């Protein structure tokens, strides 16, 4: 009886050891090297995907983005000074 329970215990642990390998290491995927997105293209293409209809829309978006970044940086500095 005791041998059967040992064998059964080992058989139940078998999927634990065979189911885990380095290719499925989810923790390493999310905590490893940081990837940065440079630009988005159409499959097989090398030109940046056109998110804006014209150059004026693109320029307006970039200006607003720059303002937002400067405002966020300013607020961080002010919050550090307060605390």
C-alpha positions, 0 to 999 in steps of 0.5 A: 500500500505504501509503495502504491502511494509513493508511485502515485505521488510521483506520477502526479508530480510528473506533469509539474516537471514536464509542463514547465520549460524555458520557452514558456517562462511567462515571468521572464517574458514580462520581467526581462528585457524592455522592448521599445516600439519604434514605428508601426508598418504594414505587413512586409512594408518599411514605411511608417503607418499613416495615422494622420490624414495630413501633415497639419494633423500630425504636427498638431498631435506632436505639439500636444504630445510635447506639451503633455510631456512637459506638463507631466515633468513639471508636475513630477518636479513640483510633487517631489519638492512638496514631499 
